[in-house]
């Protein structure tokens, strides 16, 4: 079940380079997805808490005639953890990319580590391969989880949003 729709939250993402990304429908090999068209090199970063039992899920496709690599990772103020990478070749169709985010939510046995209270940086980086600028389509990017975790997450995220309001 979808818990986070990154296209809906696109305006909240940090975009590097700024202004080089756009949300649009993208048709590849007869299949259309809502997508974020992204430059390579480039990076999108959303800062948010992560739902329990979460998985990042998207499909990627070329939007130019140059290859690119799409990487998904999570970071905080101290670390960056690479979770998935997919190479996108010109002429290829939609390629799935998934990343397990379950380590970044829920309860862990620790005196200090509280992943559920942490706002994580979910990073999608697009790398130019061979130094040639490219564009890719990041189709239907979302975080999915089970029904109970999605309901709990919606309540938790609403509490966090209310507590940040002026």
HELIX and SHEET records of a PDB file:
HELIX    1   1 UNK A   10  UNK A   12  5                                   3    
HELIX    2   2 UNK A  102  UNK A  104  5                                   3    
HELIX    3   3 UNK A  115  UNK A  117  5                                   3    
HELIX    4   4 UNK A  147  UNK A  164  1                                  18    
SHEET    1   A 4 UNK A   2  UNK A   5  0                                        
SHEET    2   A 4 UNK A 134  UNK A 144 -1                                        
SHEET    3   A 4 UNK A  31  UNK A  40 -1                                        
SHEET    4   A 4 UNK A  22  UNK A  28 -1                                        
SHEET    1   B 4 UNK A   2  UNK A   5  0                                        
SHEET    2   B 4 UNK A 134  UNK A 144 -1                                        
SHEET    3   B 4 UNK A  55  UNK A  62 -1                                        
SHEET    4   B 4 UNK A  95  UNK A 100 -1                                        
SHEET    1   C 5 UNK A  14  UNK A  16  0                                        
SHEET    2   C 5 UNK A  42  UNK A  48 -1                                        
SHEET    3   C 5 UNK A 120  UNK A 128 -1                                        
SHEET    4   C 5 UNK A  68  UNK A  75 -1                                        
SHEET    5   C 5 UNK A  80  UNK A  88 -1                                        
END                                                                             
